[in-house]
Amino acid sequence: MSANLVTALSTALAAAAKEAGLAIVSSEEGSDFGGRPTAVFRIGLSPDTAAEQTLGLELSEDFDFHREGLLPEMTSHLREEAKRLRNPRPSAAVTMAGLPIIFTDFQWPFHKSTSGADTYIVHGVLHVADGTDSPLHAKISASMTVTFAEIVAAPEQPYAESFIYNAVRKTLDQGQLELLKSGNRQPVPVTTRYYSRWQKKFFFTDTNEESRKGFLVTKAFWLSGILGKLQPVWIADPRDAQYLNTTPEELQKMAAELATAGLLTVTDDFAAATPALMTREPEFRARLQHALDATKPAFNEEMRAGHTNM
């Protein structure tokens, strides 16, 4: 691969990153699933940002910053990444079921399925992030139907990362991914059932005020309290809002109410766990174990015990 691709994309990306308050920390040549060239960047809040406080961005050789409609969404993605980079663990998230996870090693962009199916695929890994260096993880093969692909501006990371991560969280909530010490890739189907063409928005999880507040305290406990040693986290992340079928403004309002209850300390749209919240650690650990148990398919346990005629 020629360095021209990295150089050309670096120039355009640097301008967009600067507008979002970011800097390119590193850039290198890469390749996608089929061996085609990509440009791989690490972005951070400053050029000398430590590696653990950066996020990855991988773009294909087909990506064109100047194609109509792509730049605004790219800029929006980078602005959101600038906020996430202020989190103690920028790639960490929680699920409605109470699982703290970290997304790693996603290989962008999408590639056509090699099995003959009419789908686009992206591979990645999620890890349990409970502060104990847990070996439990799941290798992901997220598939996007051709019909679904029609609503995506481009099959590239900035335009798909949020809904892919939310589909993974939804699949975990449904107990359809098994977290293991080792294992093969597991499917995460992304179909039009997650999207309303009429409303032009995604739908992943039906929530109410109580469940959203439960999500926020879970996020604060794990991402601020356990992983961040009480550092604040972005509490009004649009990615979470999409996952919960709400708005960032509503999440911020609920965080303020939780602060009044003594569970969070809120500054603007960031929140930190309070000592009072951290006293509930046994409750969150129990929810984590329950969520982990739910990811172990019953038929697997029966097979291990010899209770199957398959």
Sequence and secondary structure as in RCSB ss.txt:
>XXXX:A:sequence
MSANLVTALSTALAAAAKEAGLAIVSSEEGSDFGGRPTAVFRIGLSPDTAAEQTLGLELSEDFDFHREGLLPEMT
SHLREEAKRLRNPRPSAAVTMAGLPIIFTDFQWPFHKSTSGADTYIVHGVLHVADGTDSPLHAKISASMTVTFAE
IVAAPEQPYAESFIYNAVRKTLDQGQLELLKSGNRQPVPVTTRYYSRWQKKFFFTDTNEESRKGFLVTKAFWLSG
ILGKLQPVWIADPRDAQYLNTTPEELQKMAAELATAGLLTVTDDFAAATPALMTREPEFRARLQHALDATKPAFN
EEMRAGHTNM
>XXXX:A:secstr
  THHHHHHHHHHHHHHHHTT EEEEEEEEE TTS EEEEEEEESSTT  GGG EEEEEETT  TTSTTHHHHHH
HHHHHHHHHTTSSSTTEEE TTS EEEEEEEEEEEEE SSS SEEEEEEEEEE SSS    EEEEEEEEEHHHHT
TSS SSHHHHHHHHHHHHHHHHHTT S  BSS  EEEEEE GGGEETTTTEE      HHHHHHHHHHHIIIIII
ISSTT  EESS HHHHHHHTS HHHHHHHHHHHHHTTSEEEETTEEEE HHHHTTHHHHHHHHHHHHHHTS HHH
HHHHHT    
